[in-house]
Amino acid sequence: MRKLCPNFDREDGLETVLEVPVPEEMFGSTKTGHRWQNMKAWVRPNHHHEKPMATPFGCKNAEIQLLLGVVGAPLIPLPIRCDHQSINKNIKDHPIESSMAKYIVQQYIAAVGGEKALNSVDSMYAMGKVRMGASEFSAGEGSLNSKVVKVKNSKNGGGGGEMGGFVLWQKRPDLWCLELVVAGCKISAGSDGKVAWRQTPWHHSHASRGPPRPLRRFLQGLDPKSTATLFSNSVCMGEKTINNEDCFILKLEAEPSSLKARSSSNVEIIRHTVWGYFSQRTGLLVHLEDSHLLRIKAATGDDSIFWETTMESSIQDYRTIDGINVAHQGKTSVSLFRFGENSENNSRTRLEETWTIEEIDFNIKGLSMDCFLPPSDLKKEEEGCGIVTTGHAKLPFKIRSASFRISTTKVVAIDHVDYPDNLDGDGEDL
């Protein structure tokens, strides 16, 4: 990971200290590529780079916008309490499915280092690298004219996708901050304990609806304490073999009151469910899956569009850091399914991310509340603001284009996931 960037104006000038370390691959010899151009644009905001590369999504940077919007900073379904009380008291006082889940969580706590070690953690820092990419786009699912486009990424020695780096800071489950840079485009997200927010290059900072919730990345093997606390309220759904590993399945659903708090007048979140797969052999969390379904109501008439997002993460390479087992790599696959109206307009987009942790540490000295303050331009989502309309004049150069296959004139900003309005490739607003 590189923490210094060359001086683009003077070869003999001082190097720039990067806010977010980035992989060495982003500074490869092919300086004419869009990664290099975006890196220069990120460091030099006034720099206008050349025409974006074309992809099945219309524009390469439109694909990056989609990747960061969906995969960059998703949140988990429910808030997590911050107390240090014993997680699994009175196991026998619950139904059998809940008692089994609590017992499995107890085994998980023992496998990651024990409750005493977890309770000793006051804060956390992690730095790592990611590779993101769109792998498939299909239109007209369920119709006679269905089309599937495979997205080929053969760069970087056969490893497809866009390279990037991220930095994570956490004080407690509802006090965290993320900075992620992919191909020179940066996304920031965080929570100050009162509101969770996100900031992207393509529209103003905005807060999520409902109570602040933790980042999904923490549950990908980085924060065992939050993982145990979350699944202590789950139910055991049985067993399943994942990657040749026999696992117990724990399921947790967001309550109707929570879904209602996150919905607006024109966007309804119907369900949000998370599943954890815990190895019977090691007791560790090896697979995480969550799915949520939302309905976007039409401005006129009774027609609605549905979005179903499914994320599956394989969690690997556990290593002991200060007595706590933490996962150091994994892979996340995302499926975005848009349906409604008629089958001709149905579409499915598949995205992938691989991630690796380069540095991690606990109990960071000097990590104060000031590190988690939201941006000064933060705007609370108002009722009816589920769909944020953004004109081309306000878009940064990264995603400015006369005609995108994925329209950027409308962005659905719901639950910290931005969905371009039309993934069907017609280039028109809904």
C-alpha positions in Angstrom: 0.0 0.0 0.0 1.3 3.4 -1.0 0.9 6.3 1.5 2.6 9.0 -0.7 1.7 10.3 -4.1 4.1 11.9 -6.6 4.0 15.6 -7.2 2.2 16.0 -10.6 3.3 19.6 -11.1 7.0 19.3 -10.4 9.1 16.1 -10.5 11.5 17.5 -7.9 8.6 18.6 -5.6 7.6 17.0 -2.3 5.3 14.1 -2.5 1.7 14.3 -1.2 0.6 12.4 1.8 -2.5 10.5 0.9 -5.5 10.5 3.2 -6.3 7.0 2.2 -3.4 4.6 1.3 -3.9 3.0 -2.1 -2.5 -0.2 -3.7 0.8 0.0 -5.6 -1.1 -1.3 -8.7 -2.8 2.1 -9.0 0.6 3.6 -9.7 1.6 1.1 -12.4 3.6 1.9 -15.5 0.4 2.5 -17.6 -0.1 6.1 -16.7 -2.4 6.7 -19.6 -5.1 4.5 -18.2 -8.2 5.9 -16.5 -7.0 4.8 -13.1 -4.0 7.0 -13.3 -6.0 9.9 -14.7 -8.5 9.6 -11.9 -5.8 9.5 -9.3 -4.4 12.7 -10.8 -7.8 14.2 -10.8 -8.4 13.2 -7.1 -5.2 14.9 -6.0 -5.7 17.8 -8.4 -9.4 18.7 -8.3 -9.1 21.3 -11.1 -7.6 18.8 -13.5 -10.1 17.8 -16.3 -9.2 14.4 -17.7 -10.0 12.9 -21.0 -13.2 11.2 -22.2 -14.3 8.3 -20.0 -13.9 4.8 -21.3 -16.9 3.0 -22.7 -18.3 -0.1 -21.0 -21.6 -2.1 -21.1 -22.8 0.4 -18.4 -22.2 3.4 -20.8 -19.2 5.0 -19.1 -16.4 3.5 -17.1 -16.9 6.1 -14.3 -20.6 5.4 -14.3 -19.7 1.8 -13.4 -17.4 3.1 -10.6 -20.3 5.2 -9.3 -22.5 2.1 -9.2 -19.8 0.1 -7.5 -19.1 2.7 -4.8 -22.8 3.4 -4.3 -23.8 -0.2 -3.8 -20.7 -2.0 -2.5 -18.8 0.8 -0.9 -20.6 1.5 2.4 -23.7 -0.7 3.0 -25.1 -0.8 6.5 -26.5 -3.8 8.5 -30.3 -4.1 9.2 -30.3 -3.1 12.9 -28.5 -0.9 15.4 -26.2 -2.7 17.9 -26.2 -1.9 21.5 -22.9 -0.6 23.1 -23.0 -2.1 26.6 -20.5 -4.7 27.9 -23.0 -7.0 29.5 -22.8 -10.7 29.0 -24.3 -11.5 25.6 -25.9 -14.9 26.3 -27.6 -14.9 29.7 -30.4 -17.3 30.4 -30.1 -19.5 27.3 -32.7 -21.9 28.6 -35.4 -19.2 29.0 -35.9 -18.9 25.2 -37.5 -21.0 22.4 -35.3 -23.8 21.1 -34.3 -21.9 17.9 -33.2 -18.9 19.9 -31.4 -21.0 22.5 -29.5 -22.8 19.8 -28.5 -19.5 18.2 -27.3 -18.2 21.6 -25.2 -21.3 22.2 -23.6 -21.0 18.7 -22.8 -17.4 19.4 -21.2 -18.5 22.7 -18.9 -20.9 20.7 -18.1 -18.0 18.3 -17.1 -15.8 21.2 -14.8 -18.5 22.5 -13.3 -19.0 19.0 -12.5 -15.3 18.4 -10.8 -14.9 21.8 -13.3 -14.9 24.6 -15.6 -12.4 26.1 -12.9 -10.8 28.3 -10.7 -10.0 25.3 -13.7 -8.6 23.3 -14.8 -6.4 26.2 -11.2 -5.0 26.5 -11.5 -3.4 23.1 -12.3 0.3 23.2 -11.6 1.3 19.6 -10.2 -0.1 16.3 -8.3 1.0 13.2 -8.1 -1.0 9.9 -6.5 -0.3 6.6 -6.8 -2.5 3.5 -7.2 -2.7 -0.2 -10.1 -3.7 -2.4 -10.8 -4.8 -6.0 -14.3 -4.0 -7.3 -15.9 -4.8 -10.6 -19.2 -5.5 -12.4 -19.3 -9.0 -13.7 -22.6 -9.3 -15.5 -25.6 -7.3 -16.7 -28.8 -8.8 -18.0 -31.9 -7.1 -19.2 -35.4 -8.4 -19.8 -35.2 -11.3 -17.4 -38.3 -13.5 -17.7 -39.1 -12.3 -21.2 -38.4 -13.7 -24.7 -35.9 -11.0 -25.5 -33.6 -11.4 -22.4 -30.0 -10.4 -23.0 -27.0 -11.1 -20.8 -23.8 -9.1 -21.1 -20.7 -10.6 -19.4 -18.3 -7.8 -18.3 -14.7 -8.7 -19.0 -11.9 -7.3 -16.9 -8.5 -8.7 -17.9 -6.3 -6.0 -16.5 -3.7 -6.2 -13.8 -2.4 -9.6 -14.7 -5.7 -11.2 -15.1 -7.4 -9.8 -12.0 -10.4 -7.9 -13.2 -12.0 -4.8 -11.6 -10.9 -1.5 -10.1 -8.3 -1.3 -7.4 -8.7 0.9 -4.3 -7.9 1.3 -0.6 -9.8 2.1 2.5 -9.3 3.2 6.1 -11.7 2.4 8.9 -12.0 3.9 12.4 -14.3 2.7 15.1 -15.0 3.8 18.7 -18.1 1.7 19.3 -20.7 0.1 17.0 -22.5 3.4 16.4 -19.3 5.5 16.2 -17.3 4.8 13.1 -15.8 6.4 10.0 -14.8 5.0 6.6 -12.9 6.5 3.7 -12.7 4.5 0.5 -10.9 5.4 -2.7 -11.4 3.3 -5.9 -9.9 4.3 -9.2 -9.4 7.8 -7.9 -13.0 8.3 -6.8 -13.5 8.7 -3.0 -16.5 7.9 -0.8 -16.7 8.8 2.9 -19.2 7.4 5.4 -19.6 7.4 9.1 -21.8 7.7 12.2 -21.4 10.1 15.2 -23.8 8.0 17.4 -26.8 10.1 16.4 -26.9 9.9 12.7 -25.2 7.8 10.0 -24.2 9.7 6.9 -22.4 9.2 3.5 -20.6 11.6 1.2 -19.9 10.9 -2.5 -18.5 13.0 -5.4 -21.8 13.0 -7.3 -24.2 14.6 -4.8 -24.3 16.3 -1.4 -23.7 14.6 1.9 -26.9 12.9 3.2 -28.0 11.1 6.3 -29.7 7.8 6.5 -33.2 7.4 7.8 -33.9 5.8 11.2 -31.4 5.2 14.0 -27.6 5.0 13.1 -26.5 1.5 12.2 -23.0 0.0 11.9 -21.2 -0.6 8.6 -21.5 -4.0 7.1 -17.7 -4.3 6.7 -17.4 -4.6 10.5 -19.4 -7.8 10.4 -17.0 -9.2 7.7 -14.7 -10.5 10.4 -13.4 -7.2 11.7 -15.5 -6.6 14.7 -16.3 -9.9 16.5 -17.9 -8.1 19.5 -20.6 -6.4 17.3 -21.1 -9.7 15.3 -21.7 -11.6 18.5 -24.1 -8.9 19.9 -26.1 -8.8 16.6 -26.5 -12.5 16.3 -27.4 -13.0 20.0 -30.9 -12.1 19.0 -31.1 -14.4 16.0 -32.7 -17.8 15.5 -31.0 -21.0 14.2 -32.4 -22.1 10.8 -30.5 -25.4 10.5 -27.2 -26.4 8.8 -25.6 -26.0 5.4 -22.3 -26.7 3.8 -20.5 -23.6 2.5 -17.2 -24.0 0.6 -16.8 -27.5 2.0 -17.3 -26.2 5.6 -20.3 -27.5 7.6 -22.0 -24.5 9.1 -24.9 -23.5 11.4 -27.2 -20.9 9.9 -28.3 -18.0 12.1 -31.0 -15.6 10.8 -32.0 -12.1 11.8 -34.7 -9.9 10.4 -35.3 -6.2 10.8 -38.4 -5.4 12.7 -41.3 -3.7 11.0 -40.9 -0.6 13.1 -37.2 -0.3 11.9 -38.2 -0.7 8.3 -40.9 1.9 8.6 -38.4 4.4 10.1 -36.1 3.9 7.1 -38.9 4.3 4.5 -40.3 7.5 3.0 -43.5 8.5 1.3 -42.3 7.3 -2.1 -39.9 4.5 -1.1 -40.9 1.5 1.1 -38.4 -0.9 2.5 -40.3 -4.2 2.6 -37.8 -6.4 4.3 -34.1 -6.7 5.3 -32.7 -10.0 6.4 -29.2 -11.1 7.4 -27.9 -14.7 7.7 -24.6 -15.7 9.4 -22.9 -19.1 8.6 -20.8 -20.3 11.6 -18.4 -23.1 11.0 -19.1 -26.2 13.1 -15.4 -27.1 13.1 -13.9 -23.7 14.2 -16.9 -21.8 15.5 -15.9 -18.8 13.3 -18.2 -16.8 11.0 -17.2 -17.9 7.5 -20.1 -16.6 5.4 -22.4 -13.6 5.7 -25.4 -13.0 3.6 -28.1 -10.2 3.6 -30.9 -9.3 1.4 -33.3 -6.4 1.3 -36.3 -5.5 -0.9 -37.6 -2.0 -1.5 -40.5 -0.6 -3.5 -40.3 2.7 -5.4 -43.7 4.1 -5.9 -44.6 5.9 -9.1 -45.3 9.6 -9.0 -48.6 9.0 -10.8 -50.6 5.8 -11.0 -50.3 2.6 -9.1 -47.2 1.2 -10.9 -44.2 0.5 -8.7 -40.6 -0.6 -9.3 -39.0 -3.1 -7.0 -35.3 -3.4 -6.1 -33.9 -6.6 -4.5 -30.3 -6.4 -3.3 -28.5 -9.6 -2.2 -25.0 -9.5 -0.8 -22.9 -12.6 0.0 -19.5 -12.4 1.7 -17.0 -15.2 2.1 -14.8 -14.4 5.2 -11.4 -16.0 5.3 -7.8 -15.8 6.7 -8.5 -15.3 10.4 -5.4 -14.2 12.3 -4.9 -13.4 16.0 -4.3 -9.7 16.8 -3.9 -8.8 20.5 -5.7 -12.0 21.5 -8.6 -11.5 19.1 -9.2 -13.5 15.9 -9.8 -11.1 13.0 -10.5 -12.0 9.3 -7.9 -10.6 6.9 -9.5 -11.2 3.5 -12.7 -12.2 1.7 -14.9 -11.8 -1.3 -18.4 -10.2 -1.6 -20.8 -10.8 -4.5 -23.8 -8.5 -5.0 -26.9 -9.1 -7.1 -29.1 -6.1 -8.0 -32.5 -7.2 -9.3 -34.9 -4.6 -10.7 -38.4 -5.8 -11.5 -42.0 -4.5 -11.8 -44.1 -3.0 -14.6 -43.3 -5.7 -17.2 -40.7 -8.4 -17.7 -39.1 -6.5 -20.6 -37.9 -3.8 -18.2 -36.5 -6.3 -15.6 -32.8 -6.3 -15.2 -30.1 -7.8 -13.0 -26.6 -6.5 -12.3 -23.9 -8.5 -10.6 -21.0 -6.9 -8.8 -18.0 -8.3 -7.0 -15.5 -7.1 -4.5 -12.4 -8.8 -3.0 -10.8 -7.2 0.0 -7.6 -7.7 2.0 -6.7 -6.2 5.4 -3.1 -4.8 5.4 -3.1 -3.2 8.9 -5.3 -3.5 12.0 -4.9 -2.4 15.6 -7.1 -2.0 18.7 -7.4 0.6 21.5 -6.2 3.6 19.5 -4.9 6.4 21.7 -6.2 9.9 21.0 -9.3 8.8 19.0 -11.8 11.4 20.1 -15.3 12.3 19.1 -14.0 14.9 16.7 -12.8 12.1 14.4 -16.5 11.1 13.8 -18.1 14.4 13.2 -20.4 14.5 10.1 -19.6 16.8 7.1 -20.7 20.4 7.5 -22.9 20.2 4.4 -24.9 17.2 5.8 -28.5 17.4 4.9 -31.1 15.2 6.6 -33.3 13.3 4.2 -36.7 14.8 4.3 -40.0 13.0 3.8 -40.4 12.3 0.1 -36.8 12.8 -0.7 -36.1 9.2 -1.6 -35.3 10.1 -5.1 -32.7 12.8 -5.5 -32.6 14.5 -8.9 -29.2 15.7 -10.0 -28.7 17.7 -13.2 -25.6 17.2 -15.4 -24.4 20.7 -14.6 -23.9 19.7 -11.0 -22.1 16.4 -11.6 -18.4 16.2 -11.2 -16.3 15.6 -14.3 -16.0 11.9 -13.4 -19.6 11.1 -14.3 -20.5 13.9 -16.7 -21.6 12.5 -20.1 -24.1 13.3 -22.8 -25.7 9.8 -22.8 -25.2 7.1 -20.2 -26.6 3.7 -20.5 -27.1 4.1 -16.8 -28.7 7.4 -16.3 -27.0 9.7 -13.8 -29.7 12.4 -13.9 -31.6 10.5 -11.2 -30.1 8.7 -8.2 -32.1 6.9 -5.7 -30.5 7.6 -2.3 -32.1 5.1 0.1 -30.5 3.4 3.0 -27.0 4.4 2.0 -27.3 2.6 -1.3 -27.5 4.6 -4.6 -29.4 2.9 -7.4 -29.3 4.5 -10.8 -32.9 4.7 -12.0 -32.5 2.8 -15.2 -30.3 -0.3 -15.4 -32.2 -1.3 -18.5 -29.8 0.5 -20.9 -32.3 2.8 -22.6 -30.6 6.0 -21.3 -33.9 7.6 -20.5 -35.2 8.8 -17.1 -38.1 6.9 -15.6 
